[in-house]
Amino acid sequence: MNMKRNSIAVALLLVAVASAFPACGGGGGGGGGDNTPAPPFSQSDLTGTWYVSILQSSQTLSGSAEPGWIRGTATVYSSGTISVPILETSKGTGAGPTGVVWTIDPWTGIISESGGNSDFHGKLAANKQLIVGTATNLNTQATTTTVQLRILQKMATSPTLTISDIAGKTFMIHQIESGAGSEWMYAEGSTGPVYSGVTTTGTLLTPITKPSGTSLGGEIGLLSITPSGIMSLNTNSSFLGIVSPDKTYMISTETSAQDSSVYRLTVVQFTNPSTSYSLSDLAGTWRTHSILSIGAWLYSTATIDALGQGTISDEHDSFGNTKASYLVDLTVSADGIVSDPTNTTSHCFLSPSRDLAVMTQTIPGAGSFLSVLVK
């Protein structure tokens, strides 16, 4: 999708680690009358334990005390209050925030928060196992800001994942950098058979595509997994990935093994070679949340019909800009690659579940994007 900005600024500053994870509040929705259908979401859908993966970005993130990535476990109670005892970041580990509350709109699944970052905008996916959102952090003492893309995955109450669940798979990978790095990347990949009962190899296939060009693929190392779905990689001790309970995707954060000031967030979508896609698979209402390498976030709503024609509306960015509705005309290949003919850098993959899509692209003047779309 072409999300070209007419007025994207070029500077964002840092924010403190202490304010890295925002809070929650707001909400709305309703209905009434005997003929009114029940809303599709409820506050109870947020209750449970979630794994939080955050990438932060700003123009001055590299070399600062502000972390590039943040991760940890958050427990959401029935009141919407969130408990985050510990957060691990690319700069160290410390106590999580307190006083954070989330509220969900029962009709849209939009989540707001109080007690933290007031501009947090999140969306609970229709499957109620995934939350994607954006936020701005402000360090009032230093008068600096940084932006976040947050992805939260519901953790299974009785986890039973094994290495066999990720071995012998094919996948599509999309990645975005922050800090000293500013490139997106996408590639196809595969995992090998189970090795010694506990690991499998991960391989990126040629070509690996970036804004700077393409490169050869190759083995990335040995992958291990815990019953909770936490993945590690023997070639990078900072890497931590979380496999979804339904075993269809993985989110990871890491610091580059070659450059400690380059931070990455990666989305791996496991593919099904027998799946064939059509334009009708795009039909529906999607919420898009994006992070930009220049240090900005963007969110919008995409309403797409069965012919791939859609309207982008409710578009907001972290600079306070809004954009009037505009049209897109999308195509989809039989293997699930969604394309926007007006932006040849755009590369998007639609998961076999048809309710999650991940896209990388470059917009002149705005740099590299990574966008996560959920129904």
N, C-alpha and C positions, 0 to 999 in steps of 0.2 A: 504494500500500500504506500502511496506517495504521501508523506506527511511533511512536505516542504514548508519551512517556516519563513515568514516574511520579515520577522523581526526578532531573531534569536541573538541575545547578547553574547559577549565573548568572555565574560569573567564571572567566576564564582569562587568564593574563598572557603577556608576550612571551618570545621566545627569540632567541638571537644568530644573525646571518647565518651565522657560521662553522659552526653545527651544523644548518643548514637542511636539508641532504640527508642522510638516514639511511643506515645500513649494512644488512647482511644476514646471516642465519645461521639455524640450526635446520633443520627439515625432518622427513622421516620417510617412512613408507609402506613398502611391501614386498609380498611375496607369495611363494609357493613352491609347489612341487608341479607335476607335469606338466600338471595341468588348470587351473592358475591363469592367467587371461588376463594379457597384458602390461599394465603400467600405462599410462595415457594420456599421461603427461607424463614428461619426463626433464630432468636438469640441462642437457643440451645445448640444450634449447629456449630457454634464457635467453641463450645465446651469440649475440653480435652487437651491433649498434649500435642504441640506443634514444633517441628524443627524449623528454625529461622535461618535463612541464608540471605545476607545483605551485601550488596556492592555499593560502595560510596564513590562519588566522583566530584571533583572540583578542579579548577584551573591550577590550584596551588597544593594539591594533595601530595604530589611527589616530594619526598624529603621532609614532610611535616610530621608532627606528632599525631595527626589524625589518621585513623586506620582506613585502609582501603577496603577490607572486608570484615564483616562481623557475623558471628554465628553462635547458635546455642539453642537450648530447649526452653520453650515458653508454655506454661500451663494457663489455660483460660478457664475461669470459673463461671458458674451460671449467672453471676452478676455482671459478667464482662470484665471483671478485674483480672489482670495478668500478673503472673509471678514468673520472674526471670532471675533465678538465683545467681547464675554465672554467665558471662558472655566471653567468648574467645574472640580475639581480633587479631589482625595482622601486626598489631603493635604490642600485644600482650593479652593478659586475661584479668578480668575484674568483675566486680558485682554488677548485676544488671540493674535497670531502672526500677523505680517503685512508683506506685500511684497511677499506673497506666490502666485505662478502661476502654474497652471496645464496645461499640454499639452497631448493630446491623440493621439496615433497612430491609424489612421482610419481603418487599416486592421486587427490589432490584439486586439484593445481595451486596450492596455497597456498604463498606465498613468505614466508620469514622472513629476517631480516638480523642480522648481527653486526658489531661495530665501528662502529656508528652508533646509530640509534634502535631500541632493543630491542623496543619494542612495535609495530614496523611489521608490518602485516598486509596482504599483497597477494595478488592472484589473477591467474594467467595464464589468459587466455581460451582457450576450446577451439580457436580458430583460431590460437593461439600468436603472434599479432601485436599483442596488447594486454595491458597489465598495469594494474590499478586497485588502489589501496591507500590506507590511512590510517596516520598516525603522529603521535606527540607529540614535540616537541622540548623539551629542557630546557637552559636556560642556568644552569649550577650557580653561576656567579659572581653572577649577578643574581637567582637563584632565581625565574626566570620561565619560563613555558611558552607555547607556541603550538601549534596543531594544523595538520595538513596533509591535503589530498586530493591524491594523486599519480596522474597518468595518464601511462603510458609507451607510446609507439607504436614498433613495430619499423620501422626504416628500410630501404628497399630497397637491395640491394647495387649495383644498376645502375639508378638512378632515371631515369625518362623522362617525368615529368609535364609537361604543358603547360597553357596557359591554357584550351585547348579542353576539358580534363578537368573544369573547374569552371564553364564557361560554359553558359548555357541550362539550368540545373538548378533544381529546386525543393527546398526543405529545411525541416526543423523545427529550431528553435534553442531551447536551454535555457541559462540563465545564472544565476550566483550571484555576489554581491558580498561583499567583506570590507573591513576598515578602517572608514572613515567611512560606507560603504554597507552595507546589510543586507538588500537585496531580491533575490528571485529574479525572473526574467523568462522568458517563453516567447512565441514567435510563429512564424508561418510566413513563409517568404521565398522569394526567387528571385534568380537571377543572369541578367544579360542576355547578348547576343551578344558575341563577341570584338570588342574595340575596338582599332584600330591594331595588331592582331596580338599584343598583350602584356597587355592588361587586360580586365576585364569589370566591370560595375556590380553591386553587391549592394543588394538592396532588401528591407526588412521590410514585410510586408503588415499591414494593419489587421485586427484590433486587436493591439497589443502589450499583453500582460497582465502585471501586477505585483500584489503584495499591496495596493499603494496604489490600484489601479484600472487602467483601460485608457487607451491613448493611440493616436494615429494613427501609422501606419507611414510609410515613406518611404525614399528612397535613402540608404545609409550611406556610399557612396564608391566609389572604384575599387580593385579587387582585382588583385594581381599574384601570380605563383607562380614558384618556381624548380623545376628538374628534380627536386630532392629533396622537393618538396611544401611548401616553406616559403612561407606566404602573408603578404603585407603589405597594409596599407590606407592609402590616401593621406590620409585624414582623421584618423589617429591614429598618430603615429610609434612609440608604445610597443606597438602591436598586433603580435602574431606568432602565426600559426596554422600548424598542421601537418596536411596532408591525408594520410589513411592510404594506404598503397600500393595498396589495392584500391579507392580513390577513393569510399568509401561514407560517410566521416565526417571531421570536422575538429575539432581541439582548439585553443583559443587562450587566451592570457593577455594582459592589458592593464591599464594604468592609465587611468582615465577622462580624456578630453581636457578635461572641464569641471572636474574636481576631482582634484587629484593625490594625495589621501588615500583615494580609492575604487579598489579593485582588483577585477578580474573574471576569472573563468574561464568559458569558453563552450564548449558542445558543439553542433556543427552536424551533423545527420544528413541526408544527401541522401536524398530520397524518390523513390519510383517510382510515379507516378500509376496505373499499370496493376496494381499489387499490391493484392490483396484479402486481408484478415486474418480469422482466426477464433480462437476461444478455444483451440483445440488448438495454436496457434502459441506459446502461453505455456508449454506443458508442458515440464517439466524442472527441473533444479536450478540456481538462480541464486545468485550471491554479490553482495551489495549493499554498497557502500561510500558513505558519505554525509559531507558536511561541513555544519555548522550555522553560521548567522551569529552565534550567541552565542559561538562559539569552542569547538566540540566536534566530535568525529567519532563515527561509529556504523558498525558493520558487522554483518551478519547473513547467514543462509542462508535462501533462500525455495525451498521445494519445491512446485511447482504442477502440478496435473493438467490433463487435456484439457478440463475443464469450468470452468477458472479458479479452482478452489478450491485454496487453498494453506496451508501451514504455515510460519510464520516461526520460526526457531530459531537457537540459537547467537548471540543478539544481545548485543553488548558496546558500551559507550561509553567515551569518554576519561576519565570520572570514576570508572571502575572498577565501574560497575553492569552487571549481567547481567539478562536478562529471560527468564522461562519462555516456552515455546512458545505461540504463539497463532495463530488462524486468520484468513485473509482470503478474501474472495470477490470476484473481479475480473471486470470486463467489458472487452471490446475491440471497438472499432468497426471497420468495414470498411476505414477508412483508417489503422489502426494506433494509435489513441489508447487507452491502457490507463487504466481508471478504477477507483477504490476508492469505492464509494458511501458509505462511512463518513467520507470526508474530501473534501469538495467542492473544496478548494483543490488537491488532487493532480492533476497533469497529467504524463502519461508517454507517450513515443512508443517503439514497438517498431520497430527498424530492419528493412528488407526482408530482411536476412540472418537475422532471428529469433534472434540470439545477443547482441544489445546493446540495452539499453533505458536511457533517461535520464529522470529524474523530478525535478520541483520540487514543493514543497508547503510549507504552513505548519502547524506544530503549536503549539497554545496553550502558552505557557510556554517553548517551545524556539525559536521564531522560524522563519526560513527555512531550508529544506533544499535541497540538490541531491544526488541519488543517482545513481550509475552502477551498472547491473546487467549482469553478464556470466555466460554459461553456462560 
